[in-house]
Amino acid sequence: MTAAPHYAIVVPAWNEEAIIGQTVGQLRTIAENLGRPYELVVVDDASSDRTAEIATAAGARVVRVEKRQIAAVRNAGARATTAPSLVFCDADTWIPETVLRHALLELDRGAVGGGARVAFDGKGHAFAEAFFEAFKVLWYSQELAAGCFVFARRDAFEAVGGFDEQWFAGEEYWLSKALKERGRFAFLREEVVSSARKQRSGAGARMMFTLMGLTVLFAFGRTKPLQSRQKLGFWYDGKREGKPIDLG
């Protein structure tokens, strides 16, 4: 009889054939090394490429949705699993084994959820690099989870309604805030590695100025742009580097 999973890893993916095999393979390796029963689900969000086929071949269970909205896709992945602990990892993010181990230990010790620091795989546009370094200082000072890596107890996650689906970006901010109101939120000092492919896609400067504008608006309570897919094109237009994460 197969043991019930202790935790589920949820990976949202849209047209990620270039990278999903690497991500699923790496997640399976570290999960197997930890020795706890787990689920690994890739939520294929309306992909038109071989994302689902490659993810299945790499060992993930694939759930198909038609959302094109990141919060809704992550929530769909959570609903497709049964484990009492949830780990959300983006398709372009590499999770060191120590990070997964410590995340699960924090949940064992009573944390309601948490996140980790984020590094990028190599350099992007110089302006974008400077912006992200400054932004990380602000984000880390609040000890909030980045969207590329979030973990939570299922009961706490469901109690706050999961990711708020009115947001097309920044949904991890509100989830982190909501979870913090329910208990201890663990912010790991170790880093996950996320791809800088958006910065290297040729839109680095445009992306930086858009993010700067959104940050200023957010600081003054103007959050409406984060509720529009059209105003967040650099996240939703599919323009990105078509290669695996660079861990060199």
Secondary structure, DSSP 8 states (H G I E B T S, - for coil): -----SEEEEEEESS-TTTHHHHHHHHHHHHHHHT--EEEEEEEES-SSSHHHHHHHHT-EEEEE----HHHHHHHHHHT---SEEEEE-TTEE--HHHHHHHHHHHHTT--EEEEEEEESS---HHHHHHHHHHHHHHHHHT---TTEEEEEHHHHHHTTSS-TT-SS-HHHHHHHHHHTTS-EEEEEEEEEE--TTGGGTTHHHHHHHHHHHHHHHHTT--GGGG-SGGGHHHHS-----S-----
